Structures are given as C-alpha cells and as structure tokens.
C-alpha cells in the first residue's frame, strides 16, 4: 500500500540514532509494521488507484452527459410529435 522506499528511508533516518546494527534492524522492522498498520486503518489508496478511479469517473461523466443530451433530444421529438397530433 505504501511505498517501501519511503518506509526504508524513514527507518534509515531513525536508525542513524541507534548504534547497534541488530537493534536498528529490529527497530526498522517494527516501524515498518506500525506504519503499514496505521496506513491500512486509514484506508488510503495509491496514486495509481486514485488516477484509475478518476479516469473511470470522467468516462462515466461523459457518458452521463451524452445520455442527458440524447434524452433531451428524445423529449423534444416527443413534444413535437404530440404537437403534430393536435
């Protein structure tokens, strides 16, 4: 869900304060688990997922616009037919 390089970078930055390599590695793994859990609870999406949904919404909006125009034309034809019958 979240970019692994971001987590590694954050872990590396915090790890500079810990001299022991084993403790640093444990801290980085713990941090990664905590951050992933926090982001999972936030129900976030990736930029790619967001862009894909945005594209689908644009397509849907375009289709709705076309259908509204078609409906308006059909209503106009119906009105004209009703007028011609009178």
N, C-alpha and C positions, 0 to 999 in steps of 0.2 A: 504494500500500500504506500509506504513512504520510501523515498529514495534512499537506498542503502549507503550511498556515498555521503549523504547528509548525516546519517547516524554515525558512520565511521569517523567523519570529520569532527563531529561533536564529541565522540568518545576519545578521539586523539587529543583534542584540546583539553579535555578534562583529565586525561591520562597523564599529561605533562606534569601535573601536580603530584603524581604518585610515582615514587622511585622504583618500587618493586614491580618487575615485569608481570609476574603471576597475578599480583593484586590488581594491576592495571587492566589486564585481560579480563579478569573476573568482573571488575567494575564496568568495563565496556560492554560485556555481555548483559550484565544486569541493567545497565542504562538502556541498551537496545530493547530489551524485553519490556521495560517500563514505558518507554516512549511509544513503542508499537502498540502496547495495550491502551495507552491514553489516546492515541490517534484512532484506534479501532472503535473506541467508545464514542468518539466524536462523529463517527460515520462519515468520514471525509472521502472524497473521490480524487483520483489523479487528474492532472490537467488533460490528459488524453481522453479520459472518460467524460470529463466536462465538455470538451470540444466536440466529441462524438454526439453527446446529447444535444448540444447547441445546434449542431448540423441537422439532427432529426427534427428539432423544434422548428427550425427555419423551413425545412421541407413541408412540415405539417401546416405551418402558417401560410405558405404559398398555395398549398392545396386547398386550404380553407378559403383563401381569397378567390381562387378560381371557382370554387363551388358556389360561393356567395354571388359572384358575377353571373354564373350560369343560372342560378336560382332567380336572380333579378330579371334576367332576360326571359326566362320561362314565365314568370309572373306578368311581365309586360305583354308577352304574346297571349297569355290567357285573358288579360284585361282587354286586349284588342279584339280577341275572338268574341268575348261577351258583349262588347260594344257593337260588333258587326251583327250579332243576332238580334239586337234590339231594333 
